[in-house]
Amino acid sequence: MDNSIFACYQKYLKNLQKKLKHFEKFELNKIFIPSKEVIRLLSTINIEEKTFEEIARLVEKDKNLCIRILRIANSPVFGFSGRITSIEQALLLLGIKVLRAVILTLPVLKKSRQFIPHLEDHSFRVGTGARVLAEMGELKNISEVATAGIVHDLGKTVIAEFLVREEELGKKILRYLYIDKIGKAGVQKEREILGTDHVEIGEKLAKIWLFPERLIKLISSHHNPVANENNDVEIKCIYIANLLSYFNSPEEFDKRKQEILPEEDLEMLNFFELSPSKIKRIIENINKEWLTLKELFI
């Protein structure tokens, strides 16, 4: 615990942790209510007894929903830019559950701007980096890895929604965790202060929203890739993309990596034996493509 900041609040933090547990248990499924457009879209693509072709025919009756799905499917993050020309093709290549996860998450990230200004951009940067790494590794499930990159910090939006209701102390903790110490506060500080962390809460929300099991696994492991029993390459993609997304150029990485990243993350980058040229390529691609990705999604 950072005693210089929170020493005088110790007795309040225990009460805050209890309130957060109650919030998780009873409010988690209520805080983000989808818009009518999102509900209409989800109800259309969730018809399990119908084929992709039948669902596509239903979606095509609504011009706005049709455009929204095609924009998402053709975004650079999935590696199909300009190649998906039909709703049926989009459903087939991305999968209904992955598409559903993206549709649910985007409005939440947009709302997060008022609490954690950088989170939305960070999410798109990680999604872009995850896709770049998945392509480098010639993985088959690029769309799933890229989606996990976009939604990996979903739990932070929940914590932010909770903390802003807790008056000055909550806002002070929010600034400390997610604004003043970008990149360095980490899940350990969350656990010390809140008794939980954004990874655990994000996993719970992903389950409530019926994300695919594989996507939930990627969310729950993105800060601890080597602890995963299968040592999955996909999880490493999310982890590395998350770290490198904080840098605007390879030169900034060289100059400021020790300032921005915790020591354990720097050690992990060395453990994965990423060459300087590969790190440079990943950072350059993230900064080249992420804004285009955001513009296509929003």
Secondary structure as GFF3:
##gff-version 3
##sequence-region A 1 298
A	DSSP	alpha_helix	3	6	.	.	.	ID=ss1
A	DSSP	three_ten_helix	7	9	.	.	.	ID=ss2
A	DSSP	alpha_helix	10	27	.	.	.	ID=ss3
A	DSSP	alpha_helix	36	45	.	.	.	ID=ss4
A	DSSP	alpha_helix	52	59	.	.	.	ID=ss5
A	DSSP	alpha_helix	63	73	.	.	.	ID=ss6
A	DSSP	three_ten_helix	76	78	.	.	.	ID=ss7
A	DSSP	alpha_helix	87	94	.	.	.	ID=ss8
A	DSSP	alpha_helix	96	111	.	.	.	ID=ss9
A	DSSP	three_ten_helix	112	114	.	.	.	ID=ss10
A	DSSP	alpha_helix	119	136	.	.	.	ID=ss11
A	DSSP	alpha_helix	142	151	.	.	.	ID=ss12
A	DSSP	alpha_helix	154	163	.	.	.	ID=ss13
A	DSSP	alpha_helix	167	178	.	.	.	ID=ss14
A	DSSP	alpha_helix	186	194	.	.	.	ID=ss15
A	DSSP	alpha_helix	198	208	.	.	.	ID=ss16
A	DSSP	alpha_helix	213	221	.	.	.	ID=ss17
A	DSSP	three_ten_helix	225	227	.	.	.	ID=ss18
A	DSSP	alpha_helix	233	244	.	.	.	ID=ss19
A	DSSP	alpha_helix	250	260	.	.	.	ID=ss20
A	DSSP	alpha_helix	263	271	.	.	.	ID=ss21
A	DSSP	alpha_helix	276	297	.	.	.	ID=ss22
###
